[in-house]
């Protein structure tokens, strides 16, 4: 199992998206692989959000998965993925969040419908620190299966905030992450059904259980893929 997930939310200098993408592929990732990085997924913020009221300060998100020593990996990423990208004029600003995975990928059992598009739903979650075990049980036994039961959701994976973070230090608004993958030709209908099940207004007659007191406020951010390497 890949042990760690590093999410870099960022904004790119005008006209630099293509050049930055080439730099990620041909320069950055070969360097990061020496520190145990296995995968990079690069995303653009979706015009459709599940909750339009949430602030969306970053137009891009890069997800790096890696194994090995997080101290070494975070240091290399800080030097190359953050500082060097800014010196080269690609990134205007960014935030970095390193999480330790606490589950494998959990599939929903639903197949992607023909002609569907992929969406990434990142839930920057929070648990009450004294109730972490209850929060895990809530997601494992109740809320995770609820989410995966919504048509269009194909998988999720969870993590907790690592004690190690990439410099320079920035705010860490979430102590948990839920990575949810959606395939749909009409993602707005997926989100409508998601909300309807939460509020108990779903035509399917499904009403989710009350939110656990272990779960503190969270924010949700929807992205569409640019490339994966």
Secondary structure, DSSP 8 states (H G I E B T S, - for coil): ---EEEEEEEEE-TT-HHHHHHHIIIIIHHHHGGGTEEEEEEEEE-S--S-TTS----SEEEEEEE-S-HHHHHHHHIIIIIIIHHHTT-EEEEEEEEEEE-S--EE-S----TT-EEEEEEEEEEE-GGGHHHHHHIIIIIIHHHHHTSTTEEEEEEEEE-S---SS------SEEEEEEEEES-HHHHHHHHHHHHHT--TT--------TTEEEEEEEEEEEEEE-
